[in-house]
Amino acid sequence: MSASYVSYISVCVKLRQLLKSTEAVPTLKIPISVLVVIYKSNRDVLLIERADRAGFWQSVTGSLDALDEDLALAATREVFEETGIAVDQLPTDALQNMHQQIEYEIYPEWRFRYAPGITRNIEHWFALQVPADTEVKLAPREHVAYEWLPYEDAAKKCFSRSNGEAILKLFS
């Protein structure tokens, strides 16, 4: 990540914090995110369908809330917000940093969520192993359905190529 990009993100975070204090203005996203592949010991993977795009299936994803937010804490927060799964109630090694990050172009139709000029996002991959009987409670404003699928099928069903790659990497 170049120094100029980091500086630009810092400016965006300051702008985001300023705008956050104004109720009528939506909060801008930070272009740094986490992706969490949730799976069971039988290698079934959880996919969730986006509420804003029918047929767009994915793993848990979400942007950092602050530039200095710990990545594992962001992953934990996003998992709970999107699925109701409390990572802190699982064994301490259940959430694993996959030590993989990618940079990708933000879909043009979603760029309004970011500061003007932001077109790329850096995503950090995590994996979360959950018990077979884990209950999923979706956030209905974000996701409308979920499925547990064998990992190969889950990788194929993801709308994002990199999400599929994260699933395959986990089981390689």
PASEBA-1860 file (N, C-alpha, C; in nm, 3 decimals):
! residues 172
1> MSASYVSY> 0.085/-0.116/0.000/0.000/0.000/0.000/0.090/0.123/0.000 ~ 0.070/0.212/-0.096/0.157/0.328/-0.108/0.128/0.431/0.001 ~ 0.229/0.514/0.030/0.214/0.618/0.132/0.106/0.718/0.093 ~ 0.096/0.749/-0.036/-0.006/0.844/-0.078/-0.146/0.787/-0.061 ~ -0.162/0.656/-0.083/-0.293/0.592/-0.063/-0.330/0.593/0.084 ~ -0.232/0.565/0.172/-0.255/0.569/0.316/-0.295/0.710/0.359 ~ -0.227/0.812/0.306/-0.262/0.951/0.337/-0.402/0.983/0.291 ~ -0.436/0.936/0.172/-0.570/0.960/0.118/-0.676/0.894/0.206
9> ISVCVKLR> -0.648/0.772/0.252/-0.742/0.703/0.340/-0.756/0.780/0.471 ~ -0.644/0.833/0.524/-0.650/0.911/0.648/-0.740/1.032/0.632 ~ -0.731/1.099/0.519/-0.817/1.214/0.492/-0.963/1.168/0.486 ~ -0.986/1.054/0.422/-1.123/1.000/0.412/-1.179/0.967/0.549 ~ -1.094/0.910/0.637/-1.139/0.876/0.772/-1.177/1.004/0.848 ~ -1.094/1.107/0.835/-1.127/1.234/0.902/-1.257/1.292/0.848 ~ -1.275/1.285/0.718/-1.399/1.332/0.657/-1.517/1.249/0.708 ~ -1.497/1.119/0.717/-1.601/1.028/0.767/-1.640/1.064/0.910
17> QLLKSTEA> -1.540/1.091/0.995/-1.568/1.126/1.134/-1.642/1.259/1.143 ~ -1.605/1.352/1.057/-1.673/1.481/1.055/-1.818/1.463/1.012 ~ -1.838/1.385/0.907/-1.974/1.363/0.857/-2.058/1.280/0.953 ~ -1.994/1.194/1.030/-2.065/1.109/1.126/-2.137/1.194/1.231 ~ -2.083/1.312/1.259/-2.145/1.398/1.359/-2.269/1.468/1.306 ~ -2.295/1.458/1.176/-2.414/1.518/1.116/-2.513/1.408/1.087 ~ -2.626/1.408/1.158/-2.726/1.301/1.147/-2.776/1.281/1.004 ~ -2.797/1.387/0.929/-2.859/1.377/0.798/-2.765/1.322/0.690
25> VPTLKIPI> -2.637/1.323/0.717/-2.539/1.279/0.618/-2.497/1.135/0.649 ~ -2.506/1.045/0.552/-2.466/0.908/0.578/-2.316/0.897/0.602 ~ -2.276/0.799/0.682/-2.136/0.774/0.711/-2.068/0.709/0.592 ~ -1.952/0.761/0.555/-1.875/0.704/0.444/-1.795/0.585/0.494 ~ -1.779/0.487/0.408/-1.704/0.366/0.442/-1.554/0.389/0.425 ~ -1.478/0.319/0.507/-1.332/0.316/0.494/-1.300/0.204/0.395 ~ -1.214/0.228/0.298/-1.185/0.125/0.197/-1.086/0.017/0.242 ~ -1.105/-0.028/0.364/-1.031/-0.141/0.420/-1.136/-0.230/0.485
33> SVLVVIYK> -1.135/-0.358/0.448/-1.242/-0.446/0.497/-1.189/-0.583/0.535 ~ -1.281/-0.662/0.592/-1.253/-0.801/0.626/-1.353/-0.890/0.554 ~ -1.310/-1.010/0.523/-1.396/-1.115/0.470/-1.377/-1.234/0.563 ~ -1.487/-1.291/0.612/-1.479/-1.402/0.706/-1.552/-1.523/0.648 ~ -1.476/-1.628/0.618/-1.532/-1.754/0.572/-1.570/-1.833/0.697 ~ -1.699/-1.855/0.716/-1.749/-1.930/0.831/-1.775/-2.074/0.785 ~ -1.722/-2.169/0.861/-1.733/-2.309/0.819/-1.747/-2.401/0.940 ~ -1.795/-2.523/0.909/-1.809/-2.628/1.010/-1.701/-2.734/0.987
41> SNRDVLLI> -1.683/-2.822/1.082/-1.578/-2.925/1.071/-1.601/-3.018/0.952 ~ -1.725/-3.030/0.905/-1.752/-3.115/0.788/-1.721/-3.042/0.656 ~ -1.666/-2.920/0.667/-1.624/-2.837/0.554/-1.741/-2.769/0.482 ~ -1.857/-2.766/0.544/-1.967/-2.685/0.490/-1.937/-2.539/0.523 ~ -1.968/-2.452/0.428/-1.940/-2.309/0.440/-2.072/-2.232/0.440 ~ -2.079/-2.131/0.525/-2.197/-2.045/0.531/-2.189/-1.937/0.423 ~ -2.293/-1.926/0.343/-2.308/-1.814/0.250/-2.435/-1.740/0.285 ~ -2.432/-1.608/0.267/-2.548/-1.523/0.295/-2.581/-1.442/0.169
49> ERADRAGF> -2.710/-1.424/0.145/-2.755/-1.353/0.026/-2.781/-1.207/0.061 ~ -2.724/-1.118/-0.018/-2.738/-0.974/0.005/-2.883/-0.929/-0.012 ~ -2.926/-0.839/0.073/-3.061/-0.783/0.063/-3.072/-0.686/-0.054 ~ -2.962/-0.617/-0.084/-2.966/-0.515/-0.190/-2.938/-0.570/-0.329 ~ -2.906/-0.698/-0.341/-2.878/-0.760/-0.471/-2.920/-0.907/-0.467 ~ -3.039/-0.935/-0.517/-3.088/-1.073/-0.520/-2.989/-1.162/-0.596 ~ -2.964/-1.278/-0.542/-2.874/-1.372/-0.608/-2.727/-1.347/-0.582 ~ -2.693/-1.245/-0.505/-2.552/-1.218/-0.471/-2.522/-1.285/-0.337
57> WQSVTGSL> -2.456/-1.400/-0.345/-2.421/-1.477/-0.227/-2.276/-1.452/-0.191 ~ -2.249/-1.446/-0.061/-2.116/-1.412/-0.014/-2.092/-1.464/0.126 ~ -1.967/-1.455/0.169/-1.930/-1.475/0.309/-1.955/-1.343/0.382 ~ -1.933/-1.342/0.511/-1.944/-1.219/0.589/-1.835/-1.122/0.544 ~ -1.874/-0.998/0.520/-1.777/-0.893/0.484/-1.816/-0.764/0.553 ~ -1.720/-0.676/0.566/-1.751/-0.544/0.621/-1.627/-0.459/0.634 ~ -1.651/-0.330/0.630/-1.544/-0.231/0.640/-1.507/-0.204/0.784 ~ -1.384/-0.159/0.803/-1.342/-0.114/0.935/-1.425/0.007/0.976
65> DALDEDLA> -1.452/0.019/1.106/-1.525/0.136/1.157/-1.431/0.253/1.183 ~ -1.304/0.225/1.201/-1.202/0.328/1.223/-1.072/0.277/1.162 ~ -0.990/0.369/1.118/-0.865/0.331/1.052/-0.776/0.247/1.143 ~ -0.784/0.270/1.274/-0.700/0.195/1.367/-0.773/0.075/1.430 ~ -0.891/0.039/1.378/-0.962/-0.077/1.432/-0.882/-0.204/1.403 ~ -0.867/-0.288/1.503/-0.799/-0.415/1.488/-0.878/-0.502/1.390 ~ -0.807/-0.566/1.296/-0.874/-0.646/1.193/-0.955/-0.761/1.253 ~ -0.900/-0.830/1.352/-0.971/-0.941/1.414/-1.097/-0.892/1.486
73> LAATREVF> -1.088/-0.775/1.547/-1.206/-0.718/1.614/-1.311/-0.678/1.510 ~ -1.267/-0.626/1.398/-1.361/-0.592/1.290/-1.428/-0.719/1.239 ~ -1.352/-0.826/1.223/-1.409/-0.953/1.178/-1.511/-1.005/1.279 ~ -1.476/-0.998/1.406/-1.567/-1.042/1.513/-1.695/-0.961/1.512 ~ -1.683/-0.830/1.498/-1.799/-0.740/1.495/-1.888/-0.771/1.375 ~ -1.828/-0.784/1.259/-1.906/-0.810/1.137/-1.978/-0.945/1.143 ~ -1.911/-1.047/1.195/-1.975/-1.178/1.208/-2.100/-1.166/1.296 ~ -2.087/-1.096/1.408/-2.203/-1.083/1.498/-2.313/-0.999/1.432
81> EETGIAVD> -2.276/-0.887/1.371/-2.375/-0.799/1.308/-2.453/-0.870/1.197 ~ -2.384/-0.951/1.117/-2.447/-1.011/0.999/-2.509/-1.147/1.024 ~ -2.461/-1.221/1.126/-2.510/-1.358/1.147/-2.559/-1.385/1.288 ~ -2.531/-1.296/1.382/-2.568/-1.321/1.521/-2.474/-1.417/1.592 ~ -2.371/-1.464/1.525/-2.275/-1.557/1.586/-2.177/-1.477/1.672 ~ -2.170/-1.512/1.800/-2.082/-1.441/1.894/-1.947/-1.513/1.899 ~ -1.848/-1.457/1.833/-1.715/-1.518/1.826/-1.656/-1.534/1.965 ~ -1.685/-1.441/2.056/-1.628/-1.449/2.191/-1.684/-1.566/2.271
89> QLPTDALQ> -1.789/-1.632/2.223/-1.845/-1.750/2.289/-1.787/-1.880/2.233 ~ -1.701/-1.869/2.135/-1.638/-1.985/2.070/-1.497/-2.005/2.127 ~ -1.436/-2.119/2.100/-1.296/-2.137/2.145/-1.208/-2.024/2.093 ~ -1.105/-1.990/2.168/-1.022/-1.875/2.134/-0.954/-1.886/1.998 ~ -0.932/-2.008/1.950/-0.867/-2.025/1.820/-0.966/-2.044/1.706 ~ -1.095/-2.023/1.731/-1.196/-2.043/1.627/-1.179/-1.944/1.511 ~ -1.144/-1.820/1.542/-1.123/-1.718/1.440/-0.975/-1.714/1.403 ~ -0.947/-1.738/1.277/-0.808/-1.742/1.230/-0.785/-1.637/1.121
97> NMHQQIEY> -0.677/-1.562/1.135/-0.635/-1.471/1.030/-0.569/-1.557/0.922 ~ -0.618/-1.548/0.799/-0.561/-1.627/0.690/-0.434/-1.564/0.633 ~ -0.396/-1.448/0.685/-0.276/-1.377/0.641/-0.274/-1.359/0.489 ~ -0.387/-1.319/0.438/-0.403/-1.291/0.295/-0.481/-1.161/0.283 ~ -0.432/-1.074/0.201/-0.508/-0.952/0.170/-0.505/-0.933/0.021 ~ -0.614/-0.877/-0.029/-0.623/-0.847/-0.171/-0.671/-0.704/-0.187 ~ -0.643/-0.649/-0.302/-0.695/-0.517/-0.337/-0.784/-0.537/-0.458 ~ -0.903/-0.480/-0.454/-0.994/-0.495/-0.566/-1.066/-0.365/-0.596
105> EIYPEWRF> -1.121/-0.358/-0.716/-1.197/-0.241/-0.757/-1.337/-0.249/-0.698 ~ -1.381/-0.141/-0.637/-1.517/-0.132/-0.581/-1.615/-0.120/-0.697 ~ -1.721/-0.200/-0.693/-1.823/-0.191/-0.798/-1.870/-0.046/-0.811 ~ -1.880/0.007/-0.932/-1.921/0.147/-0.952/-2.052/0.182/-0.880 ~ -2.148/0.088/-0.879/-2.277/0.119/-0.816/-2.269/0.127/-0.664 ~ -2.158/0.087/-0.604/-2.142/0.095/-0.459/-2.042/0.203/-0.417 ~ -1.986/0.277/-0.511/-1.884/0.377/-0.476/-1.940/0.497/-0.401 ~ -2.070/0.520/-0.410/-2.129/0.633/-0.338/-2.112/0.618/-0.187
113> RYAPGITR> -2.084/0.498/-0.140/-2.066/0.472/0.002/-1.930/0.520/0.054 ~ -1.842/0.555/-0.039/-1.705/0.595/-0.006/-1.683/0.741/-0.040 ~ -1.575/0.796/0.009/-1.539/0.934/-0.024/-1.516/0.946/-0.175 ~ -1.542/1.063/-0.231/-1.520/1.083/-0.375/-1.377/1.044/-0.414 ~ -1.365/0.973/-0.525/-1.234/0.933/-0.575/-1.188/0.797/-0.527 ~ -1.254/0.741/-0.427/-1.215/0.608/-0.379/-1.275/0.505/-0.473 ~ -1.189/0.423/-0.534/-1.235/0.321/-0.628/-1.182/0.182/-0.594 ~ -1.093/0.173/-0.495/-1.032/0.044/-0.462/-1.046/0.017/-0.312
121> NIEHWFAL> -1.050/-0.109/-0.278/-1.064/-0.153/-0.139/-0.957/-0.259/-0.110 ~ -0.908/-0.261/0.012/-0.815/-0.365/0.057/-0.893/-0.455/0.153 ~ -0.895/-0.584/0.121/-0.973/-0.681/0.199/-0.879/-0.783/0.263 ~ -0.902/-0.809/0.392/-0.823/-0.904/0.471/-0.908/-1.026/0.499 ~ -0.852/-1.146/0.476/-0.928/-1.270/0.488/-0.911/-1.336/0.624 ~ -1.025/-1.384/0.678/-1.030/-1.459/0.803/-1.113/-1.584/0.782 ~ -1.095/-1.681/0.870/-1.176/-1.803/0.870/-1.228/-1.824/1.012 ~ -1.350/-1.871/1.022/-1.412/-1.895/1.153/-1.476/-2.033/1.152
129> QVPADTEV> -1.425/-2.121/1.238/-1.486/-2.253/1.251/-1.589/-2.247/1.362 ~ -1.710/-2.296/1.331/-1.820/-2.294/1.427/-1.871/-2.437/1.449 ~ -1.937/-2.461/1.562/-1.995/-2.593/1.588/-2.105/-2.626/1.487 ~ -2.131/-2.755/1.469/-2.230/-2.802/1.372/-2.370/-2.745/1.399 ~ -2.402/-2.720/1.524/-2.537/-2.674/1.560/-2.548/-2.521/1.571 ~ -2.456/-2.449/1.512/-2.456/-2.302/1.521/-2.581/-2.244/1.457 ~ -2.647/-2.156/1.532/-2.767/-2.088/1.484/-2.727/-1.957/1.415 ~ -2.790/-1.929/1.304/-2.763/-1.807/1.228/-2.886/-1.717/1.237
137> KLAPREHV> -2.862/-1.591/1.274/-2.968/-1.490/1.281/-2.925/-1.373/1.195 ~ -2.981/-1.365/1.074/-2.939/-1.263/0.978/-2.987/-1.124/1.018 ~ -2.910/-1.024/0.978/-2.951/-0.884/0.988/-3.035/-0.856/0.863 ~ -3.168/-0.845/0.874/-3.254/-0.840/0.755/-3.230/-0.721/0.662 ~ -3.173/-0.614/0.712/-3.143/-0.500/0.625/-3.024/-0.529/0.535 ~ -2.941/-0.629/0.574/-2.822/-0.661/0.498/-2.833/-0.791/0.418 ~ -2.900/-0.892/0.477/-2.906/-1.024/0.413/-3.044/-1.086/0.432 ~ -3.088/-1.161/0.331/-3.224/-1.216/0.333/-3.229/-1.368/0.343
145> AYEWLPYE> -3.119/-1.437/0.320/-3.118/-1.583/0.326/-2.977/-1.631/0.354 ~ -2.969/-1.755/0.401/-2.838/-1.818/0.420/-2.846/-1.965/0.383 ~ -2.728/-2.019/0.352/-2.715/-2.161/0.318/-2.582/-2.213/0.368 ~ -2.583/-2.338/0.413/-2.459/-2.410/0.441/-2.435/-2.501/0.321 ~ -2.322/-2.486/0.257/-2.292/-2.563/0.137/-2.154/-2.629/0.148 ~ -2.135/-2.744/0.082/-2.000/-2.798/0.074/-1.907/-2.690/0.015 ~ -1.785/-2.685/0.063/-1.699/-2.572/0.028/-1.682/-2.551/-0.122 ~ -1.675/-2.658/-0.200/-1.658/-2.642/-0.345/-1.779/-2.571/-0.406
153> DAAKKCFS> -1.899/-2.611/-0.362/-2.023/-2.549/-0.411/-2.033/-2.403/-0.366 ~ -1.993/-2.379/-0.242/-1.996/-2.242/-0.190/-1.904/-2.152/-0.271 ~ -1.784/-2.201/-0.300/-1.688/-2.121/-0.377/-1.745/-2.084/-0.514 ~ -1.816/-2.177/-0.577/-1.875/-2.151/-0.709/-1.993/-2.054/-0.701 ~ -2.065/-2.055/-0.590/-2.188/-1.975/-0.578/-2.160/-1.828/-0.545 ~ -2.043/-1.798/-0.492/-2.011/-1.659/-0.455/-2.013/-1.568/-0.577 ~ -2.073/-1.451/-0.564/-2.072/-1.356/-0.676/-1.934/-1.296/-0.695 ~ -1.856/-1.293/-0.590/-1.720/-1.237/-0.596/-1.619/-1.349/-0.618
161> RSNGEAIL> -1.542/-1.335/-0.724/-1.438/-1.434/-0.754/-1.342/-1.449/-0.637 ~ -1.303/-1.337/-0.576/-1.205/-1.345/-0.466/-1.265/-1.413/-0.343 ~ -1.395/-1.401/-0.321/-1.459/-1.471/-0.210/-1.447/-1.622/-0.233 ~ -1.473/-1.665/-0.355/-1.456/-1.806/-0.389/-1.314/-1.852/-0.370 ~ -1.219/-1.767/-0.406/-1.078/-1.801/-0.389/-1.042/-1.815/-0.241 ~ -1.100/-1.730/-0.156/-1.074/-1.738/-0.012/-1.123/-1.871/0.044 ~ -1.240/-1.914/-0.001/-1.296/-2.043/0.043/-1.203/-2.157/0.000 ~ -1.164/-2.156/-0.126/-1.077/-2.263/-0.177/-0.941/-2.263/-0.107
169> KLFS> -0.887/-2.144/-0.078/-0.758/-2.136/-0.010/-0.767/-2.197/0.130 ~ -0.879/-2.173/0.198/-0.897/-2.224/0.333/-0.884/-2.377/0.337 ~ -0.936/-2.442/0.235/-0.939/-2.589/0.235/-0.830/-2.652/0.148 ~ -0.734/-2.571/0.104/-0.626/-2.627/0.020/-0.511/-2.678/0.105
END
